[in-house]
Amino acid sequence: MSVAGLVCSLCGERFPVSAQYVCTECFGPLEVAYDWEAVRQRLTSEPFPCHTSSLWRYRALLPVNEIPPNDLGAGFTPLHPAERLAKEIGLEELWIKNDTVNPSYSFKDRVVALAVATAQQMGIPVVACASTGNLASALAAHAARAGLPAYLFVPADLEPEKILGAAVYGPHIIGVKGTYDDVNRLSIQIADRYGWGFVNINLRPFYAEGSKTLAFETVEQLGWDLPDHVVVPAAGGSLATKIAKGFQELLDLGLVFGERPRVSIAQAAGCAPIVRAWEAGLDHVEPVRPQTIARSLAIGNPADGVLALKTIRETGGAAAAVTDEEIIEGIRLLARTEGIFAETAGGVTVAALRKLVAQGHIRPDERTVLYITGNGYKTVSALEGQASAPPVVEPRLADFERWYATHSSAQAVELRPAGFPAASQGGVHPCPE
């Protein structure tokens, strides 16, 4: 096995592999420590298998020995060239990593896949999480597939779409009064007392490793080349730090060459503790009380906030916060230009990208990757009132033509006969010769 144990990301203290997440010396967050010589040997004998179209193609770089037999196949999502969005924002080369198409429609499938596999390896009989929605859906789906009981602790006022998206898999859902931070405090108490496998608490070192696969896939899908700049939404801050870690691991292993990409962070203005700390030049994050439509990013006391700040500074990145109005516009802009419907976190990332370019933090000639982490159908309530009712016409061609002639906004295409034979009375349209 290529895992050597756990290591504190702040003081470097080492611990054996276990369901532990906090350093007993300095209370810093723990992460997986690898035996890199063993990793290199695995890569020599077992390179990334092309037949595995999921994150498990990178299992040599992950803390799980084998692909779980009941895995849902998360990862290896599309990397789209975003030419129309790039033109609108003022970039020469922009790519979108589209994680809206994962099994439960967010990037959380990646981290949960690692956490559930770890729980199975450790013989942990119950899995649980504290969640703002996406994690709850992902854990419910993966636990159902693995045959494990799942307990999901969420804010009591969570969006109904996200409650339903998790409930369909048959987990136990417990609403908790207060913010996500209140939910998290209760979850820590339960994890400490009963030893349940909370994927984002006592299994967090293994869970977080799933985010690295976004970096691995980005590089492979760019032809084993590095981007110049990446923009990542931030809630707890772990996603940005692990994407940066993924790039660094590929560089250290000699699988790619060049400079580690610059990492910039996007947050909603109503919950932007990391952005505020970066703007103020602080080396710590001061908690805030969330108030934003971007509920999936509404973590006022980010567990990896300090490490996220460190990542921004070490890579030469930046940070930007955007208003709820800008979030809605970001969702609409991405959908209109690239045909991708993102949840509110995606609107945050698009709007922040626009701001970072306008402020000069991202140069027009930088090859930039934008991480879209969740599907828009999870947060449709955020767009309530944004679309007017469609016009209604009688099922007659003349009625449509009359409507078309009186609505100039619809006249993108000139109406003229196509020159094809008329359709038969039975409704079958013959093909032209």
C-alpha positions as CSV (number, residue, x, y, z in Angstrom):
1,M,0.0,0.0,0.0
2,S,1.3,3.5,-0.9
3,V,-0.2,5.2,2.1
4,A,2.4,5.8,4.8
5,G,0.1,7.3,7.4
6,L,-1.4,10.8,8.2
7,V,0.5,14.0,8.6
8,C,-0.4,17.4,10.1
9,S,-0.5,20.0,7.3
10,L,0.7,22.7,9.8
11,C,3.3,21.2,12.1
12,G,4.3,18.0,10.3
13,E,3.5,15.6,13.1
14,R,2.8,12.1,11.8
15,F,0.1,9.6,12.8
16,P,-0.9,6.1,11.8
17,V,-3.8,5.5,9.4
18,S,-7.1,5.8,11.2
19,A,-10.3,7.8,11.3
20,Q,-8.6,10.8,12.7
21,Y,-8.7,14.3,11.3
22,V,-7.0,16.7,13.8
23,C,-3.5,16.9,15.0
24,T,-3.2,16.2,18.7
25,E,-0.2,18.5,18.9
26,C,-1.3,21.7,17.2
27,F,-5.0,20.9,16.2
28,G,-4.1,21.4,12.6
29,P,-5.9,19.4,9.8
30,L,-4.4,16.0,8.9
31,E,-3.9,14.8,5.4
32,V,-2.7,11.5,3.8
33,A,1.0,10.9,3.7
34,Y,2.3,8.7,0.8
35,D,5.2,6.4,0.3
36,W,6.3,8.1,-2.9
37,E,8.7,5.3,-3.8
38,A,5.8,2.8,-3.6
39,V,3.7,5.2,-5.8
40,R,6.5,5.4,-8.4
41,Q,6.6,1.6,-8.5
42,R,2.9,1.4,-8.9
43,L,3.0,3.8,-11.8
44,T,5.7,1.8,-13.4
45,S,3.8,-1.5,-13.2
46,E,0.3,-0.1,-13.4
47,P,0.1,3.3,-15.2
48,F,-3.2,5.1,-15.6
49,P,-5.6,2.6,-17.2
50,C,-7.2,4.0,-20.2
51,H,-10.1,1.6,-19.9
52,T,-11.2,3.1,-16.6
53,S,-13.3,6.2,-17.4
54,S,-13.6,7.4,-13.8
55,L,-11.4,8.9,-11.1
56,W,-10.1,5.4,-10.3
57,R,-7.8,5.6,-13.3
58,Y,-5.6,7.5,-10.9
59,R,-5.8,5.0,-8.0
60,A,-2.0,4.8,-7.9
61,L,-2.1,8.4,-6.5
62,L,-5.1,7.8,-4.2
63,P,-5.3,6.2,-0.7
64,V,-7.3,3.2,-1.8
65,N,-5.8,0.0,-3.1
66,E,-8.5,-1.3,-5.4
67,I,-11.5,0.0,-7.2
68,P,-14.6,-0.7,-5.0
69,P,-16.8,-3.3,-6.7
70,N,-19.9,-1.2,-6.0
71,D,-18.5,2.1,-7.2
72,L,-20.7,4.6,-9.0
73,G,-18.1,5.7,-11.5
74,A,-17.5,9.4,-10.5
75,G,-15.0,11.6,-12.3
76,F,-13.4,11.9,-15.7
77,T,-16.0,14.6,-16.6
78,P,-15.7,16.7,-19.7
79,L,-13.2,19.5,-20.2
80,H,-14.8,21.9,-22.6
81,P,-13.2,24.7,-24.6
82,A,-15.3,27.8,-23.8
83,E,-14.7,30.1,-26.7
84,R,-17.9,32.1,-26.5
85,L,-17.6,32.7,-22.8
86,A,-13.9,33.6,-23.2
87,K,-14.8,36.2,-25.8
88,E,-17.4,37.8,-23.5
89,I,-15.0,38.0,-20.6
90,G,-11.8,38.9,-22.5
91,L,-9.7,35.7,-22.5
92,E,-7.9,34.1,-25.3
93,E,-8.1,30.5,-24.0
94,L,-10.7,29.3,-21.5
95,W,-11.7,25.8,-20.5
96,I,-14.6,24.6,-18.4
97,K,-14.2,21.5,-16.2
98,N,-17.8,20.4,-16.1
99,D,-18.5,18.4,-12.9
100,T,-22.3,19.0,-13.3
101,V,-22.5,15.5,-14.9
102,N,-21.2,13.4,-12.1
103,P,-23.5,10.6,-10.7
104,S,-25.2,12.9,-8.2
105,Y,-24.5,16.0,-10.3
106,S,-21.7,17.7,-8.3
107,F,-18.0,17.3,-7.7
108,K,-18.8,15.9,-4.2
109,D,-19.1,12.4,-5.9
110,R,-15.3,12.5,-6.1
111,V,-14.6,13.0,-2.4
112,V,-17.4,10.7,-1.3
113,A,-16.2,7.9,-3.5
114,L,-12.9,8.1,-1.6
115,A,-14.5,8.4,1.8
116,V,-16.9,5.5,1.3
117,A,-14.2,3.3,0.0
118,T,-12.1,4.1,3.0
119,A,-14.9,3.4,5.4
120,Q,-15.4,0.0,3.8
121,Q,-11.6,-0.7,4.1
122,M,-11.7,0.3,7.8
123,G,-14.8,-1.7,8.5
124,I,-16.8,1.4,9.6
125,P,-20.5,0.3,9.5
126,V,-22.2,3.8,9.4
127,V,-21.4,6.8,7.2
128,A,-22.6,10.3,7.8
129,C,-21.9,13.9,6.9
130,A,-22.6,17.6,7.6
131,S,-23.7,19.2,4.4
132,T,-25.1,22.2,2.7
133,G,-26.8,19.9,0.1
134,N,-24.4,18.5,-2.5
135,L,-22.5,16.4,-0.1
136,A,-25.7,15.0,1.3
137,S,-26.9,13.9,-2.2
138,A,-23.5,12.3,-3.0
139,L,-23.2,10.4,0.2
140,A,-26.8,9.2,0.0
141,A,-26.2,7.8,-3.5
142,H,-22.8,6.2,-2.8
143,A,-23.9,4.7,0.5
144,A,-27.0,3.2,-1.2
145,R,-24.8,1.6,-3.8
146,A,-22.4,0.3,-1.1
147,G,-25.2,-0.9,1.2
148,L,-24.2,1.3,4.1
149,P,-26.7,3.2,6.4
150,A,-26.2,7.0,5.9
151,Y,-27.1,9.8,8.2
152,L,-27.2,13.3,6.7
153,F,-27.1,16.4,8.9
154,V,-28.2,19.6,7.0
155,P,-29.5,23.1,7.8
156,A,-33.2,22.9,8.6
157,D,-33.9,25.5,5.9
158,L,-32.0,23.8,3.1
159,E,-33.4,24.2,-0.4
160,P,-36.2,21.7,-1.0
161,E,-34.6,20.5,-4.3
162,K,-31.5,19.4,-2.4
163,I,-33.5,17.6,0.3
164,L,-35.4,15.7,-2.3
165,G,-32.3,15.0,-4.3
166,A,-30.8,13.2,-1.2
167,A,-34.0,11.7,0.2
168,V,-34.7,9.6,-2.9
169,Y,-31.8,7.3,-2.0
170,G,-33.4,6.4,1.3
171,P,-30.9,7.9,3.9
172,H,-31.7,9.3,7.3
173,I,-31.9,13.1,7.0
174,I,-31.8,15.3,10.1
175,G,-32.4,19.0,9.8
176,V,-30.5,21.1,12.3
177,K,-31.6,24.6,13.3
178,G,-29.0,27.3,12.5
179,T,-26.2,27.6,9.9
180,Y,-23.9,25.0,8.4
181,D,-21.4,25.8,11.1
182,D,-24.0,24.8,13.7
183,V,-24.6,21.6,11.8
184,N,-20.9,20.9,11.7
185,R,-20.5,21.4,15.4
186,L,-23.2,18.9,16.2
187,S,-21.7,16.4,13.7
188,I,-18.3,16.6,15.3
189,Q,-19.8,15.8,18.7
190,I,-21.6,12.8,17.2
191,A,-18.5,11.6,15.4
192,D,-16.4,11.9,18.6
193,R,-18.9,10.0,20.8
194,Y,-20.1,7.2,18.5
195,G,-17.3,6.8,16.0
196,W,-19.5,7.0,12.9
197,G,-17.7,7.6,9.7
198,F,-18.4,11.3,9.0
199,V,-16.9,11.6,5.6
200,N,-16.0,15.3,5.9
201,I,-14.9,15.1,9.6
202,N,-13.1,12.0,10.8
203,L,-12.7,10.6,7.3
204,R,-11.7,14.0,5.9
205,P,-8.0,13.3,5.1
206,F,-9.1,10.5,2.8
207,Y,-12.2,12.3,1.5
208,A,-10.3,15.4,0.5
209,E,-7.9,13.4,-1.7
210,G,-10.8,12.9,-4.2
211,S,-10.5,16.6,-5.2
212,K,-7.0,16.0,-6.5
213,T,-8.5,14.1,-9.4
214,L,-9.8,17.3,-10.9
215,A,-6.2,18.4,-11.4
216,F,-5.2,15.0,-12.8
217,E,-8.0,15.0,-15.3
218,T,-7.4,18.6,-16.3
219,V,-3.8,17.9,-17.2
220,E,-4.6,14.6,-19.0
221,Q,-7.4,16.2,-21.0
222,L,-5.1,19.1,-22.0
223,G,-2.7,16.5,-23.5
224,W,-0.6,16.1,-20.4
225,D,0.0,19.9,-20.2
226,L,-0.6,22.4,-17.4
227,P,-2.9,25.3,-17.5
228,D,-1.6,28.7,-16.5
229,H,-4.4,29.7,-14.1
230,V,-7.4,27.9,-12.5
231,V,-10.5,29.5,-10.8
232,V,-12.1,27.4,-8.0
233,P,-15.2,28.1,-5.8
234,A,-14.5,28.0,-2.1
235,A,-16.6,26.9,0.8
236,G,-14.4,25.1,3.4
237,G,-11.4,25.8,1.2
238,S,-10.3,22.2,0.7
239,L,-11.1,22.0,-3.1
240,A,-8.6,24.7,-4.0
241,T,-5.8,23.3,-1.8
242,K,-6.2,19.8,-3.2
243,I,-6.4,20.9,-6.8
244,A,-3.1,22.7,-6.2
245,K,-1.7,19.6,-4.5
246,G,-2.7,17.5,-7.5
247,F,-0.8,19.7,-9.9
248,Q,2.2,19.6,-7.6
249,E,2.2,15.8,-7.3
250,L,2.2,15.4,-11.1
251,L,5.2,17.8,-11.2
252,D,7.1,16.1,-8.4
253,L,6.6,12.7,-10.2
254,G,7.9,14.1,-13.5
255,L,4.6,13.4,-15.3
256,V,4.4,17.0,-16.4
257,F,6.8,19.9,-16.6
258,G,6.5,23.6,-16.1
259,E,5.1,26.0,-13.4
260,R,2.4,25.0,-11.1
261,P,-0.8,26.8,-12.1
262,R,-1.9,29.9,-10.3
263,V,-4.9,29.2,-8.2
264,S,-7.6,31.9,-7.6
265,I,-10.6,31.5,-5.4
266,A,-14.2,32.6,-5.8
267,Q,-16.7,33.2,-3.0
268,A,-20.1,34.8,-2.6
269,A,-20.0,38.3,-1.0
270,G,-22.5,37.1,1.6
271,C,-20.0,34.5,2.8
272,A,-16.5,35.4,1.8
273,P,-14.2,34.9,4.8
274,I,-11.3,33.6,2.7
275,V,-11.6,36.5,0.2
276,R,-11.8,39.1,3.1
277,A,-8.7,37.6,4.7
278,W,-6.8,37.7,1.4
279,E,-7.8,41.3,0.7
280,A,-6.8,42.3,4.2
281,G,-3.4,40.5,4.0
282,L,-4.3,38.3,7.0
283,D,-2.7,34.9,7.7
284,H,-5.9,33.7,9.4
285,V,-9.6,33.6,8.5
286,E,-12.2,35.4,10.6
287,P,-15.5,33.6,10.7
288,V,-18.6,35.3,9.2
289,R,-22.4,34.5,9.4
290,P,-23.5,33.4,5.9
291,Q,-26.1,35.4,4.0
292,T,-26.1,34.4,0.3
293,I,-28.2,32.5,-2.3
294,A,-25.0,30.4,-2.9
295,R,-26.0,28.0,-0.1
296,S,-23.5,25.3,-1.2
297,L,-20.7,27.8,-0.4
298,A,-22.2,29.1,2.8
299,I,-19.6,28.0,5.3
300,G,-18.7,30.9,7.5
301,N,-15.9,29.2,9.4
302,P,-13.9,27.3,6.7
303,A,-12.0,24.3,8.0
304,D,-9.2,24.8,5.4
305,G,-9.4,28.6,5.2
306,V,-5.8,29.1,6.3
307,L,-4.5,26.5,3.8
308,A,-6.6,28.1,1.1
309,L,-5.0,31.5,1.8
310,K,-1.6,29.8,1.7
311,T,-2.4,28.2,-1.7
312,I,-3.5,31.5,-3.2
313,R,-0.2,33.2,-2.1
314,E,2.2,30.4,-2.9
315,T,0.8,30.0,-6.5
316,G,0.5,33.8,-7.2
317,G,-3.3,33.6,-7.4
318,A,-6.0,36.0,-6.2
319,A,-9.5,36.0,-4.8
320,A,-12.8,37.6,-5.6
321,A,-16.3,37.8,-4.0
322,V,-19.5,38.5,-6.0
323,T,-23.0,39.7,-5.1
324,D,-26.1,37.6,-5.4
325,E,-27.1,39.6,-8.4
326,E,-23.7,38.9,-10.0
327,I,-24.2,35.2,-9.2
328,I,-27.5,35.1,-11.1
329,E,-25.9,36.8,-14.0
330,G,-23.0,34.3,-13.9
331,I,-25.4,31.4,-14.1
332,R,-27.3,33.0,-17.1
333,L,-24.0,33.9,-18.8
334,L,-22.6,30.4,-18.6
335,A,-25.9,28.9,-19.8
336,R,-26.2,31.4,-22.7
337,T,-22.7,31.1,-24.0
338,E,-21.7,27.5,-23.3
339,G,-24.9,25.5,-22.8
340,I,-24.1,24.5,-19.2
341,F,-26.6,25.0,-16.4
342,A,-24.7,25.5,-13.2
343,E,-26.0,25.9,-9.6
344,T,-25.3,29.0,-7.7
345,A,-21.7,28.0,-6.9
346,G,-21.1,27.9,-10.7
347,G,-22.6,31.4,-10.9
348,V,-20.1,32.5,-8.3
349,T,-17.2,31.1,-10.2
350,V,-18.2,32.6,-13.5
351,A,-18.9,36.0,-12.0
352,A,-15.6,35.9,-10.0
353,L,-13.7,35.0,-13.2
354,R,-15.1,38.0,-15.0
355,K,-14.1,40.2,-12.0
356,L,-10.6,38.7,-11.8
357,V,-10.0,39.4,-15.5
358,A,-11.4,42.9,-15.2
359,Q,-9.1,43.6,-12.3
360,G,-6.0,42.3,-14.1
361,H,-5.4,39.3,-11.8
362,I,-5.9,37.0,-14.8
363,R,-4.1,38.0,-18.0
364,P,-5.9,37.7,-21.3
365,D,-3.2,35.3,-22.6
366,E,-3.3,32.9,-19.7
367,R,-4.7,29.4,-20.4
368,T,-7.4,29.4,-17.8
369,V,-9.6,26.6,-16.4
370,L,-12.9,27.3,-14.7
371,Y,-14.2,24.6,-12.3
372,I,-18.0,24.3,-12.4
373,T,-18.9,22.0,-9.5
374,G,-22.6,21.5,-9.4
375,N,-25.7,21.2,-11.6
376,G,-28.2,24.0,-11.9
377,Y,-31.2,21.8,-11.4
378,K,-30.2,21.6,-7.7
379,T,-30.9,25.3,-7.1
380,V,-33.6,26.2,-9.6
381,S,-35.4,28.2,-6.8
382,A,-32.5,30.7,-7.0
383,L,-33.7,31.7,-10.5
384,E,-37.4,32.2,-9.5
385,G,-38.8,35.2,-11.3
386,Q,-35.9,35.3,-13.8
387,A,-37.9,33.9,-16.7
388,S,-41.2,35.2,-18.1
389,A,-44.0,32.8,-19.1
390,P,-43.6,31.7,-22.8
391,P,-46.0,33.0,-25.4
392,V,-48.9,30.7,-26.4
393,V,-50.2,30.3,-30.0
394,E,-52.8,28.1,-31.7
395,P,-51.5,25.0,-33.4
396,R,-51.7,26.7,-36.8
397,L,-48.8,27.9,-39.0
398,A,-50.6,31.2,-39.6
399,D,-50.8,31.9,-35.9
400,F,-47.1,31.3,-35.4
401,E,-46.3,33.5,-38.4
402,R,-48.5,36.3,-37.0
403,W,-46.7,36.1,-33.6
404,Y,-43.3,36.0,-35.3
405,A,-44.0,39.1,-37.3
406,T,-44.9,41.1,-34.3
407,H,-42.0,40.1,-32.0
408,S,-38.8,41.6,-33.3
409,S,-36.8,40.0,-30.4
410,A,-37.6,36.5,-31.9
411,Q,-36.6,37.3,-35.4
412,A,-33.1,35.9,-35.3
413,V,-33.8,33.8,-38.4
414,E,-35.5,35.1,-41.5
415,L,-38.7,33.2,-42.3
416,R,-38.6,31.9,-45.8
417,P,-39.7,28.6,-47.4
418,A,-37.1,25.9,-47.2
419,G,-37.8,24.5,-50.7
420,F,-38.5,21.0,-49.4
421,P,-41.6,19.1,-50.5
422,A,-44.7,19.7,-48.4
423,A,-45.2,17.2,-45.5
424,S,-47.8,14.5,-46.2
425,Q,-51.2,14.6,-44.5
426,G,-50.1,11.8,-42.2
427,G,-47.4,13.9,-40.7
428,V,-44.4,12.2,-42.3
429,H,-41.9,14.5,-43.8
430,P,-40.3,12.9,-46.9
431,C,-36.5,13.3,-47.3
432,P,-35.4,15.5,-50.3
433,E,-33.7,13.7,-53.1
